[in-house]
Amino acid sequence: MRFICVLAHPEPASFTASLARHGMKALEQSGHSVDLVDLYAIGFDPISDRRNFVAAANPDRFDQQDEERHAAATGGFSTELQLEMDRLAACDVLVLQFPIWWLGMPAIMKGWIDRVFAIGRTYGGGRWFDRGLMRGKLAMLAVTIGGTEQAYSECGIYGPALDMLRPINHGILGFCGFDVVEPFLAYAPARKGDQERDEIFAEYAGRLRHIERAPRLPMLHSDDYEHFVLKTSRHEATRAA
Amino acid sequence: MRFICVLAHPEPASFTASLARHGMKALEQSGHSVDLVDLYAIGFDPISDRRNFVAAANPDRFDQQDEERHAAATGGFSTELQLEMDRLAACDVLVLQFPIWWLGMPAIMKGWIDRVFAIGRTYGGGRWFDRGLMRGKLAMLAVTIGGTEQAYSECGIYGPALDMLRPINHGILGFCGFDVVEPFLAYAPARKGDQERDEIFAEYAGRLRHIERAPRLPMLHSDDYEHFVLKTSRHEATRAA
């Protein structure tokens, strides 16, 4: 299988970057190919605007989706973005690897999504979730969390980690049609010794090698919805009225 | 009152930017002061790394929180960040104004948080939520959403808008001690005519003018928690064991 691993960490010696390297090595040893996109190393620009495009469909007023539609039809994405889009189109598995910063992605990772996930490339044409353009591909978040697992539980100050990650798993990856597997979560690496870290690296290597067997998050069925709303509820609302 | 409005939209003629201008004008007419931080206009750099600092506490390995602690103690933040931190420290009300991109903030807005919300400046010292460093200030999200309100309801494909915004309202703003008022949400502006837009502008102006009377989101009480976990649940777990 062809993996693309998008990494967002400013320190190459960090736990997150080490985890990414261990994962890559394990995949390559198992005969998979891995394309590492180290966003800090390549100096990826996270700002989304006219720089995404080589030309303007409407030079007077910038509407990103309109410009994306035009660029998708004319091959008009910037060289930088086209490269990322080609990588994404060619992969079987997308791994987003990042530390949780303020309950979400670092800006450089969010910018990769904002710019690369363009209409006409990863979504569009009324096709989403189980009919999405990315159907047939797997995706997984590999996330490092500074706090403890308890702090991200029902009784923790932040609430459950899966709720925190839902906008990404469901709203971005699932929406585009990826089959999303359960995230790989590594808590409080700074408090762990070398042996515990090695165990996490080994666990991560196993998860990646057997990613097709990893539990998957629930997938929404497009046919159950009309105008982005569950059909049953619309039906009930009509009956009640 | 002193407002700071942080705006993230690449198009000055957009609905989001117009909404910001209407809000500012209304506040100024009511005698409040407003500091507009137009992130795209000032070319704010959203990437967080050593560029945040004028010097390195540890030049061999970059740990952002360690560097932030050092910079907070020595005045070592970059000029660009120190300016934003000063604005934030001086304000009574923080408004974050942005379009929802992929169920979250545009990368440029997330980068403003990643970089400006440094330990020792907006949080730290074991003080969070009702004891947080930003206690006494108000915060509000003013969010433009391309989709319909129904798509962001319990029966919509994305789920409730308040759940989507919880990482920001609760995990960022509430955590730092802001009193967070209910977000101002404007759905599907592209489908609205001039009159409907004017009504939204007027509603927004009213919301800002009377922000102290706006409903507030629930605030977590630090004293109920120990090591970031609800005390009752720890107690129950101990009893059950």
Interface residues (C-beta under 8 A of the other chain):
Chain A: P10 E11 A13 S14 Y40 P46 I47 S48 D49 R50 R61 F62 D63 Q64 W101 W102 L103 G104 M105 P106 A107 I108 K110 G111 I113 D114 F117 W128 F129 G147 T148 Q150 A151 S153 E154 C155 G156 I157 Y158 G159 D163 M164 R166 P167 I168 H170 G171 I172 F175 L220 Y225 H227 F228 V229 L230 T232 S233 R234
Chain B: P10 E11 A13 S14 Y40 P46 I47 S48 D49 R50 R61 F62 D63 Q64 W101 W102 L103 G104 M105 P106 A107 I108 K110 G111 I113 D114 F117 W128 F129 G147 T148 Q150 A151 S153 E154 C155 G156 I157 Y158 G159 D163 M164 R166 P167 I168 H170 G171 I172 F175 L220 Y225 H227 F228 V229 L230 T232 S233 R234
